[in-house]
């Protein structure tokens, strides 16, 4: 579904991603782990069209994403849950959800959009209870649910998430990751970027380890969890 080949991403003359190749097949949950500054967000931003200074190949469903702007990439079927959630704090929870569907209003999908709001509040009932409340008044975990809900409102086929567990209590992390498993079971393809390696690899079909802009390891979630290097560097175990 998503094919990345020999990707190199640049900030000016600095190369932050140095020849990365990864693939995501339809229906998979893929986890990418890596330390601070390893390039995880850069990779996601390139996929989503938020960073255009890249070379190599990013193809989604066999079509290159080169030169496409973020709304076009959303319309093609990729939605991003950004790092730090980035909900629109003064707007209501409902309006945040509606904004996630902004590429669909032009196509006049009003009835379907309302149905999707119903699906998302079934998935995260708290968003229904708090629909009229400003998003900024939600807890961190609730804001993360809103950010996921907002991304789902675009009806993606690939959902990309940048560290959704960041700053959340363990119980909330579990809830968020359980939701991702449920979405995968419903057929969604997921690319999950995480520093919380243990939890993320547990739910992953396959995973990649990124270090200073390069993939240094790949394997099934289970293989990586038992890998000596991963244990030492990312799981804090000997
Ligand atoms: P984190 O977990 O801290 O978000 P990350 O793995 O997502 O880290 P990136 O944010 O992708 O890493 O950063 C990769 C590299 O690119 C780092 O060396 C970082 O300093 C550099 N970098 C990121 N953004 C910029 C920028 N706007 N200008 C210059 N260099 C940048």
Boltz pocket constraint, residues with backbone or C-beta under 6 A from the ligand:
constraints:
  - pocket:
      binder: B
      contacts: [[A, 11], [A, 14], [A, 16], [A, 34], [A, 35], [A, 36], [A, 37], [A, 38], [A, 39], [A, 40], [A, 41], [A, 42], [A, 43], [A, 83], [A, 195]]
      max_distance: 6.0
